[in-house]
Amino acid sequence: MPDYVPSYDNTTLTPLKILVAGGFGTGKTTLVGAVSEITPLTTEEELTLASDPTDSLAGVESKITTTVAMDFGRITLRDQRLVLLLFGAPGQQRFWFMWDDLAEGAVGAVVLADTRRLADSFAAVEYFDRRHLPFVVAVNEFQDDAYRYTPEEVCEAMDLPHGVPVLLCDARDTTSATGVLISLVEHALACSSQGT
């Protein structure tokens, strides 16, 4: 007999908007797709030769598509009676103008980072810090042959503000990606209760 899963009326669930940002090719679309309970909306387009001068594929040579607007997914955390509305932001500088609209009304953000291209995530850290939007840094360890850094090493290398959590994750793995989102919600709630 299957376990009983209680159903909740949607009015008892609190929606929270979460932004997923970071540099080009860090796994934002992958993370949204790994956790979304609906078929995620993606705006992926094939990379073309026209993007060669602006989109460095160093470290992500096998990448063949890129987000050109946003990704959208949803995950329900029934234990906390929350519905997380996930908005994946494009990582390339030419699309940063969209970030203000995507961040409007968000309770927090996940900054995905790839340690082989750590500097690509600095702009997202600076952006959320400047907006005083709670965020966590999630190091996407999706490359099996990449050197592994500790959260403390990443925190120091990125010169993160005090109290910003650094998590290790695999954006392809539902459990790992969900853990990142739960950590962000907890961090955002803690910041809210402290009035920061």
Backbone as CSV, one residue per row, in Angstrom:
resi,resn,N_x,N_y,N_z,CA_x,CA_y,CA_z,C_x,C_y,C_z
1,MET,0.844,-1.186,0.000,0.000,0.000,0.000,0.882,1.239,0.000
2,PRO,0.660,2.188,-0.925,1.514,3.382,-0.981,1.302,4.269,0.241
3,ASP,2.350,5.027,0.569,2.238,5.975,1.680,1.171,7.005,1.368
4,TYR,0.465,7.426,2.408,-0.548,8.466,2.240,0.143,9.818,2.139
5,VAL,-0.164,10.534,1.105,0.365,11.885,0.935,-0.805,12.839,1.047
6,PRO,-0.845,13.650,2.102,-1.981,14.555,2.252,-2.009,15.587,1.143
7,SER,-3.203,15.920,0.715,-3.316,16.967,-0.295,-3.662,18.267,0.400
8,TYR,-3.119,19.350,-0.123,-3.373,20.660,0.452,-4.083,21.509,-0.578
9,ASP,-5.016,22.264,-0.110,-5.650,23.249,-0.974,-4.583,24.297,-1.283
10,ASN,-4.519,24.741,-2.526,-3.483,25.705,-2.911,-3.514,26.976,-2.077
11,THR,-4.656,27.313,-1.486,-4.727,28.540,-0.693,-3.933,28.408,0.602
12,THR,-3.580,27.188,1.022,-2.811,27.019,2.256,-1.307,27.046,2.006
13,LEU,-0.916,27.152,0.750,0.504,27.190,0.407,0.943,28.630,0.155
14,THR,2.115,28.974,0.663,2.653,30.322,0.474,3.625,30.319,-0.703
15,PRO,3.361,31.144,-1.730,4.303,31.197,-2.855,5.500,32.103,-2.534
16,LEU,6.687,31.633,-2.885,7.913,32.408,-2.715,8.658,32.430,-4.039
17,LYS,9.039,33.612,-4.465,9.783,33.762,-5.720,11.280,33.659,-5.428
18,ILE,11.946,32.778,-6.151,13.383,32.539,-6.001,14.057,32.797,-7.339
19,LEU,15.160,33.520,-7.324,15.933,33.761,-8.533,17.156,32.846,-8.519
20,VAL,17.447,32.232,-9.663,18.637,31.401,-9.821,19.529,32.114,-10.833
21,ALA,20.710,32.536,-10.382,21.587,33.342,-11.238,23.007,32.791,-11.166
22,GLY,23.888,33.433,-11.895,25.286,33.012,-11.929,25.834,33.220,-13.325
23,GLY,27.048,32.810,-13.521,27.706,33.001,-14.803,27.175,32.082,-15.888
24,PHE,27.654,32.320,-17.076,27.296,31.541,-18.263,27.751,30.095,-18.074
25,GLY,26.834,29.144,-18.256,27.190,27.734,-18.227,27.392,27.138,-16.847
26,THR,26.852,27.757,-15.791,27.062,27.212,-14.444,26.026,26.164,-14.049
27,GLY,24.939,26.018,-14.834,23.952,24.982,-14.537,22.609,25.480,-14.054
28,LYS,22.295,26.734,-14.319,21.031,27.314,-13.845,19.820,26.607,-14.444
29,THR,19.815,26.419,-15.755,18.711,25.721,-16.417,18.617,24.291,-15.909
30,THR,19.753,23.659,-15.704,19.786,22.284,-15.208,19.171,22.192,-13.815
31,LEU,19.520,23.124,-12.919,18.981,23.102,-11.565,17.468,23.284,-11.585
32,VAL,16.969,24.253,-12.333,15.524,24.479,-12.403,14.832,23.222,-12.922
33,GLY,15.389,22.609,-13.959,14.800,21.394,-14.522,14.850,20.205,-13.587
34,ALA,15.887,20.138,-12.748,16.049,19.001,-11.837,15.011,18.988,-10.724
35,VAL,14.525,20.156,-10.329,13.601,20.212,-9.195,12.164,20.526,-9.571
36,SER,11.938,21.048,-10.755,10.593,21.516,-11.107,9.601,20.359,-11.197
37,GLU,8.453,20.545,-10.538,7.390,19.535,-10.588,6.519,19.705,-11.827
38,ILE,6.732,20.777,-12.559,6.062,20.993,-13.840,7.128,20.945,-14.924
39,THR,6.717,20.775,-16.151,7.685,20.871,-17.242,8.190,22.300,-17.264
40,PRO,9.491,22.501,-17.027,9.970,23.880,-16.933,9.860,24.626,-18.259
41,LEU,9.583,25.910,-18.122,9.632,26.806,-19.275,11.090,27.184,-19.455
42,THR,11.623,26.965,-20.632,13.003,27.360,-20.895,13.042,28.193,-22.169
43,THR,14.050,29.008,-22.265,14.243,29.820,-23.468,15.630,29.522,-24.030
44,GLU,15.923,28.253,-24.155,17.209,27.812,-24.663,17.258,27.956,-26.185
45,GLU,18.365,28.458,-26.657,18.627,28.552,-28.093,20.016,27.988,-28.352
46,GLU,20.204,27.500,-29.566,21.516,26.962,-29.920,22.553,28.075,-29.996
47,LEU,23.738,27.757,-29.503,24.854,28.689,-29.643,25.249,28.750,-31.113
48,THR,25.595,29.927,-31.565,26.012,30.102,-32.952,27.393,30.745,-32.976
49,LEU,27.954,30.790,-34.144,29.257,31.445,-34.300,29.196,32.919,-33.950
50,ALA,28.013,33.520,-34.045,27.864,34.943,-33.732,28.167,35.237,-32.266
51,SER,28.009,34.235,-31.391,28.262,34.469,-29.969,29.719,34.226,-29.575
52,ASP,30.531,33.729,-30.493,31.935,33.438,-30.188,32.688,34.595,-29.533
53,PRO,32.551,35.826,-30.040,33.325,36.913,-29.428,32.880,37.269,-28.010
54,THR,31.652,36.914,-27.623,31.141,37.335,-26.324,30.957,36.210,-25.323
55,ASP,30.734,34.982,-25.766,30.480,33.856,-24.868,31.658,32.890,-24.878
56,SER,32.513,33.008,-23.877,33.661,32.110,-23.787,33.191,30.724,-23.369
57,LEU,33.575,29.728,-24.123,33.229,28.342,-23.801,34.346,27.638,-23.036
58,ALA,35.343,28.387,-22.571,36.432,27.792,-21.801,35.857,27.119,-20.567
59,GLY,36.105,25.832,-20.449,35.595,25.063,-19.322,34.241,24.432,-19.563
60,VAL,33.514,24.909,-20.579,32.188,24.343,-20.917,32.114,24.111,-22.421
61,GLU,33.171,23.511,-22.957,33.306,23.342,-24.403,32.166,22.538,-25.028
62,SER,31.536,21.659,-24.255,30.465,20.823,-24.814,29.103,21.516,-24.805
63,LYS,29.034,22.732,-24.272,27.764,23.466,-24.205,27.315,23.843,-25.614
64,ILE,26.058,23.518,-25.949,25.558,23.817,-27.297,24.343,24.738,-27.297
65,THR,23.776,25.007,-26.094,22.630,25.914,-26.008,22.881,26.952,-24.928
66,THR,22.065,28.008,-24.949,22.167,29.064,-23.941,20.793,29.658,-23.679
67,THR,20.580,30.120,-22.461,19.332,30.777,-22.102,19.356,32.202,-22.624
68,VAL,18.283,32.605,-23.302,18.246,33.951,-23.880,17.213,34.851,-23.219
69,ALA,16.438,34.341,-22.303,15.491,35.185,-21.571,15.436,34.723,-20.119
70,MET,14.770,33.605,-19.860,14.705,33.087,-18.496,14.235,31.644,-18.529
71,ASP,14.360,30.989,-17.393,13.777,29.671,-17.167,12.742,29.846,-16.068
72,PHE,11.730,28.990,-16.063,10.746,29.036,-14.987,10.368,27.623,-14.592
73,GLY,10.333,27.384,-13.308,9.898,26.099,-12.769,9.227,26.313,-11.430
74,ARG,8.663,25.248,-10.906,7.948,25.339,-9.623,8.185,24.062,-8.828
75,ILE,8.352,24.221,-7.525,8.472,23.067,-6.638,7.668,23.358,-5.372
76,THR,6.898,22.380,-4.937,6.104,22.511,-3.721,6.822,21.794,-2.586
77,LEU,7.053,22.520,-1.493,7.633,21.954,-0.278,6.491,21.825,0.720
78,ARG,5.823,20.686,0.686,4.604,20.507,1.481,4.884,20.580,2.987
79,ASP,6.060,20.107,3.421,6.383,20.161,4.857,6.326,21.595,5.374
80,GLN,6.833,22.515,4.541,6.858,23.927,4.935,5.668,24.705,4.373
81,ARG,4.803,23.983,3.621,3.628,24.608,2.997,4.035,25.797,2.126
82,LEU,5.071,25.569,1.324,5.594,26.608,0.435,5.559,26.125,-1.005
83,VAL,5.316,27.057,-1.913,5.500,26.807,-3.338,6.610,27.747,-3.785
84,LEU,7.724,27.171,-4.237,8.835,27.987,-4.717,8.686,28.189,-6.215
85,LEU,8.619,29.432,-6.619,8.540,29.798,-8.032,9.945,30.169,-8.459
86,LEU,10.538,29.358,-9.320,11.949,29.492,-9.680,12.114,30.217,-11.001
87,PHE,12.892,31.272,-10.980,13.190,32.040,-12.187,14.686,31.980,-12.432
88,GLY,15.086,31.314,-13.509,16.495,31.230,-13.876,16.867,32.401,-14.763
89,ALA,17.873,33.154,-14.340,18.311,34.343,-15.082,19.433,33.975,-16.052
90,PRO,19.446,34.589,-17.223,20.549,34.326,-18.151,21.858,34.871,-17.586
91,GLY,22.951,34.170,-17.868,24.223,34.526,-17.261,25.081,35.516,-18.026
92,GLN,24.840,35.671,-19.334,25.713,36.538,-20.117,25.438,38.016,-19.821
93,GLN,26.495,38.806,-19.835,26.398,40.215,-19.495,25.368,40.948,-20.356
94,ARG,25.234,40.583,-21.609,24.307,41.307,-22.481,22.844,41.118,-22.079
95,PHE,22.564,40.135,-21.183,21.194,39.910,-20.716,20.974,40.401,-19.286
96,TRP,21.967,41.014,-18.659,21.823,41.447,-17.266,20.724,42.477,-17.079
97,PHE,20.353,43.191,-18.132,19.299,44.204,-17.996,17.985,43.571,-17.526
98,MET,17.805,42.273,-17.709,16.586,41.572,-17.289,16.555,41.280,-15.795
99,TRP,17.697,41.319,-15.154,17.775,40.885,-13.762,16.876,41.696,-12.844
100,ASP,16.773,43.011,-13.063,15.934,43.838,-12.188,14.487,43.362,-12.213
101,ASP,13.966,43.085,-13.401,12.585,42.608,-13.495,12.439,41.221,-12.880
102,LEU,13.392,40.339,-13.129,13.312,38.989,-12.578,13.437,38.993,-11.061
103,ALA,14.225,39.902,-10.505,14.444,39.955,-9.056,13.300,40.635,-8.316
104,GLU,12.458,41.360,-9.023,11.351,42.075,-8.377,10.456,41.090,-7.618
105,GLY,10.305,41.308,-6.319,9.441,40.468,-5.496,10.066,39.169,-5.023
106,ALA,11.334,38.929,-5.364,11.997,37.686,-4.933,12.345,37.761,-3.450
107,VAL,12.269,36.622,-2.777,12.652,36.560,-1.365,14.130,36.212,-1.209
108,GLY,14.733,35.728,-2.290,16.125,35.364,-2.224,16.614,34.812,-3.544
109,ALA,17.906,34.507,-3.579,18.517,34.037,-4.824,19.562,32.963,-4.536
110,VAL,19.709,32.095,-5.506,20.794,31.120,-5.526,21.787,31.605,-6.578
111,VAL,23.037,31.782,-6.190,24.097,32.094,-7.138,24.844,30.793,-7.402
112,LEU,24.680,30.259,-8.608,25.406,29.040,-8.972,26.806,29.416,-9.421
113,ALA,27.766,28.655,-8.967,29.157,28.940,-9.307,29.847,27.669,-9.782
114,ASP,30.750,27.836,-10.721,31.604,26.765,-11.229,33.021,27.168,-10.851
115,THR,33.708,26.358,-10.047,35.023,26.763,-9.551,36.056,26.913,-10.653
116,ARG,35.811,26.331,-11.832,36.747,26.511,-12.946,36.601,27.905,-13.551
117,ARG,35.477,28.556,-13.277,35.177,29.885,-13.831,34.539,30.747,-12.744
118,LEU,35.145,30.759,-11.584,34.557,31.407,-10.417,34.253,32.883,-10.645
119,ALA,35.114,33.570,-11.351,34.922,35.004,-11.584,33.621,35.299,-12.332
120,ASP,33.104,34.323,-13.082,31.855,34.532,-13.821,30.650,34.739,-12.903
121,SER,30.776,34.364,-11.640,29.665,34.525,-10.697,29.801,35.762,-9.819
122,PHE,30.906,36.490,-9.945,31.114,37.678,-9.117,30.034,38.733,-9.343
123,ALA,29.610,38.915,-10.591,28.607,39.946,-10.888,27.292,39.655,-10.173
124,ALA,26.899,38.392,-10.115,25.651,38.027,-9.428,25.778,38.284,-7.927
125,VAL,26.908,37.936,-7.334,27.126,38.190,-5.907,27.022,39.681,-5.629
126,GLU,27.699,40.477,-6.429,27.673,41.931,-6.243,26.257,42.479,-6.413
127,TYR,25.537,41.971,-7.417,24.181,42.437,-7.694,23.259,42.198,-6.497
128,PHE,23.242,40.975,-5.961,22.331,40.661,-4.852,22.762,41.328,-3.557
129,ASP,24.060,41.460,-3.351,24.547,42.162,-2.170,24.112,43.624,-2.213
130,ARG,24.248,44.252,-3.371,23.863,45.659,-3.533,22.356,45.858,-3.331
131,ARG,21.555,44.875,-3.742,20.088,44.964,-3.579,19.622,44.525,-2.190
132,HIS,20.549,44.053,-1.361,20.221,43.536,-0.026,19.218,42.392,-0.117
133,LEU,19.374,41.559,-1.148,18.529,40.385,-1.329,19.288,39.178,-0.786
134,PRO,18.714,38.450,0.179,19.415,37.275,0.716,19.767,36.296,-0.399
135,PHE,20.980,35.741,-0.321,21.393,34.761,-1.336,22.340,33.743,-0.727
136,VAL,22.405,32.601,-1.381,23.391,31.578,-1.057,24.219,31.352,-2.310
137,VAL,25.433,30.890,-2.127,26.282,30.497,-3.250,26.309,28.973,-3.271
138,ALA,25.923,28.404,-4.399,25.922,26.951,-4.565,26.981,26.589,-5.598
139,VAL,28.010,25.893,-5.158,29.082,25.468,-6.057,28.619,24.193,-6.742
140,ASN,28.442,24.283,-8.046,27.950,23.157,-8.827,29.118,22.224,-9.150
141,GLU,29.145,21.092,-8.492,30.240,20.127,-8.682,29.856,19.081,-9.726
142,PHE,29.502,19.551,-10.908,29.025,18.651,-11.956,30.149,18.083,-12.811
143,GLN,31.342,18.569,-12.656,32.472,18.054,-13.413,33.242,17.079,-12.538
144,ASP,33.200,15.811,-12.902,33.825,14.785,-12.078,35.332,14.961,-11.946
145,ASP,35.970,15.554,-12.968,37.424,15.686,-12.940,37.899,17.037,-12.404
146,ALA,36.953,17.899,-11.991,37.335,19.222,-11.507,37.871,19.133,-10.073
147,TYR,38.793,20.022,-9.744,39.329,20.083,-8.389,38.211,20.519,-7.441
148,ARG,38.134,19.907,-6.268,37.111,20.231,-5.276,37.663,21.220,-4.250
149,TYR,36.932,22.288,-4.038,37.286,23.288,-3.042,36.322,23.189,-1.871
150,THR,36.762,23.569,-0.695,35.878,23.589,0.467,35.011,24.850,0.402
151,PRO,33.868,24.852,1.087,33.060,26.074,1.143,33.853,27.272,1.676
152,GLU,34.740,27.022,2.639,35.543,28.106,3.204,36.481,28.703,2.155
153,GLU,37.078,27.842,1.337,37.967,28.329,0.274,37.191,29.158,-0.745
154,VAL,35.990,28.705,-1.089,35.160,29.448,-2.054,34.742,30.788,-1.470
155,CYS,34.341,30.775,-0.206,33.934,32.014,0.473,35.068,33.040,0.443
156,GLU,36.276,32.574,0.742,37.437,33.471,0.742,37.760,33.945,-0.670
157,ALA,37.737,33.050,-1.636,38.071,33.420,-3.018,37.072,34.424,-3.587
158,MET,35.797,34.308,-3.189,34.768,35.211,-3.703,34.599,36.449,-2.830
159,ASP,35.310,36.502,-1.698,35.216,37.629,-0.768,33.753,37.916,-0.425
160,LEU,33.050,36.864,-0.007,31.620,36.971,0.262,31.342,37.753,1.540
161,PRO,30.218,38.467,1.557,29.816,39.150,2.791,29.619,38.133,3.916
162,HIS,29.828,38.570,5.141,29.691,37.693,6.305,28.287,37.078,6.347
163,GLY,28.244,35.789,6.615,26.965,35.117,6.797,26.342,34.521,5.549
164,VAL,26.953,34.746,4.380,26.403,34.161,3.155,26.779,32.682,3.105
165,PRO,25.780,31.784,3.105,26.091,30.354,3.059,26.701,29.932,1.717
166,VAL,27.681,29.051,1.782,28.263,28.438,0.591,27.973,26.945,0.678
167,LEU,27.335,26.415,-0.363,26.919,25.021,-0.388,27.558,24.315,-1.571
168,LEU,27.831,23.037,-1.407,28.304,22.224,-2.516,27.114,21.442,-3.038
169,CYS,26.951,21.369,-4.360,25.780,20.680,-4.904,26.079,20.097,-6.278
170,ASP,25.136,19.317,-6.749,25.144,18.836,-8.125,23.795,19.252,-8.693
171,ALA,23.789,20.227,-9.569,22.544,20.792,-10.101,21.714,19.772,-10.859
172,ARG,22.319,18.649,-11.258,21.590,17.602,-11.982,20.780,16.715,-11.042
173,ASP,21.116,16.743,-9.775,20.523,15.835,-8.798,19.381,16.527,-8.053
174,THR,18.195,15.947,-8.114,17.013,16.565,-7.513,17.188,16.792,-6.017
175,THR,17.697,15.801,-5.314,17.857,15.928,-3.863,18.851,17.028,-3.523
176,SER,19.962,17.066,-4.228,20.989,18.068,-3.982,20.462,19.471,-4.284
177,ALA,19.800,19.628,-5.425,19.273,20.940,-5.817,18.169,21.397,-4.869
178,THR,17.312,20.464,-4.432,16.260,20.809,-3.481,16.862,21.268,-2.160
179,GLY,17.940,20.620,-1.736,18.631,21.025,-0.513,19.134,22.454,-0.580
180,VAL,19.628,22.856,-1.744,20.090,24.236,-1.937,18.921,25.206,-1.754
181,LEU,17.775,24.878,-2.357,16.606,25.759,-2.256,16.098,25.861,-0.823
182,ILE,16.082,24.749,-0.119,15.655,24.770,1.283,16.612,25.626,2.112
183,SER,17.919,25.485,1.872,18.908,26.301,2.588,18.700,27.783,2.307
184,LEU,18.368,28.118,1.058,18.111,29.516,0.726,16.891,30.036,1.480
185,VAL,15.798,29.271,1.493,14.587,29.707,2.201,14.894,29.920,3.684
186,GLU,15.627,29.001,4.284,15.996,29.135,5.698,16.843,30.382,5.922
187,HIS,17.790,30.630,5.018,18.648,31.812,5.127,17.829,33.087,4.970
188,ALA,16.918,33.111,3.993,16.075,34.296,3.770,15.189,34.563,4.987
189,LEU,14.629,33.505,5.580,13.795,33.663,6.773,14.621,34.202,7.948
190,ALA,15.855,33.698,8.096,16.730,34.177,9.157,17.072,35.649,8.957
191,CYS,17.350,36.042,7.717,17.653,37.448,7.415,16.445,38.324,7.713
192,SER,15.253,37.820,7.360,14.019,38.574,7.587,13.766,38.777,9.073
193,SER,14.013,37.744,9.877,13.763,37.862,11.321,14.776,38.786,11.997
194,GLN,15.961,38.934,11.370,16.993,39.822,11.907,16.847,41.233,11.368
195,GLY,15.902,41.403,10.419,15.683,42.732,9.839,16.761,43.159,8.881
196,THR,17.467,42.179,8.262,18.515,42.525,7.294,18.072,42.233,5.883
